[in-house]
């Protein structure tokens, strides 16, 4: 059985800047726990669609990128550093 990992799925939209150059704009980053990268993408797409109120993620983004979610800094007692 695979172990659960944390993934960050970032959704991007490419837009023109008026000077003939394209810019890639982050539309939303979603952190999810999943057993695999594919499962993480499926969960993140569902979350993205709910948050953006769209039926398909491609209505609001052009592509996504998946990476390991950053680890949160913790205080000595295990609480997130911001709460310490």
C-alpha positions in Angstrom: 0.0 0.0 0.0 1.6 3.3 -1.0 2.2 5.9 1.7 0.3 9.2 1.6 2.3 12.2 0.5 1.5 15.9 0.3 1.5 17.4 -3.2 1.0 21.0 -4.4 -0.8 21.3 -7.7 -0.5 24.8 -9.3 -2.8 25.9 -12.0 -1.6 28.5 -14.6 -3.2 30.6 -17.3 -1.2 32.1 -20.2 -2.2 35.7 -21.1 -0.7 38.3 -23.4 0.8 41.4 -21.8 0.0 43.9 -24.6 3.7 44.0 -25.7 3.6 40.8 -27.7 4.8 38.6 -24.8 2.9 35.9 -23.0 2.9 35.7 -19.2 2.0 32.7 -17.2 -0.3 33.7 -14.3 -0.8 31.4 -11.3 -4.6 31.0 -10.9 -4.5 28.9 -7.8 -2.3 26.5 -5.8 -3.9 23.5 -4.2 -2.2 21.3 -1.5 -3.6 17.8 -1.2 -2.7 14.5 0.5 -2.7 11.5 -1.9 -1.2 8.1 -2.5 0.1 9.1 -6.0 0.7 12.1 -8.2 -2.2 11.1 -10.4 -4.6 10.9 -7.4 -3.3 14.3 -6.2 -4.1 15.8 -9.6 -7.6 14.4 -9.6 -8.3 15.8 -6.0 -6.7 19.1 -6.9 -8.8 19.5 -10.1 -12.0 18.8 -8.1 -11.0 21.4 -5.5 -10.0 23.9 -8.2 -13.4 23.6 -10.0 -15.3 24.0 -6.7 -13.3 27.1 -5.7 -13.4 28.7 -9.1 -17.0 27.7 -9.7 -16.3 26.1 -13.1 -17.2 22.7 -14.6 -13.8 22.1 -16.1 -10.5 23.3 -14.9 -9.6 24.3 -18.5 -12.3 27.0 -18.3 -10.0 29.0 -16.0 -6.5 27.6 -16.6 -4.3 26.3 -19.4 -2.0 23.9 -17.5 -1.0 22.6 -14.1 2.2 21.6 -12.5 2.6 19.1 -9.7 5.3 19.1 -7.1 5.9 17.9 -3.5 4.2 20.3 -1.1 6.6 22.4 1.0 7.0 21.3 4.6 5.7 23.7 7.1 8.1 25.0 9.7 7.3 23.8 13.2 8.1 25.0 16.7 9.9 22.7 19.2 6.6 21.4 20.5 5.4 20.4 17.0 3.0 23.3 16.4 3.3 25.3 13.2 5.8 28.1 13.8 3.2 30.8 13.2 1.2 29.5 16.2 4.2 29.2 18.6 
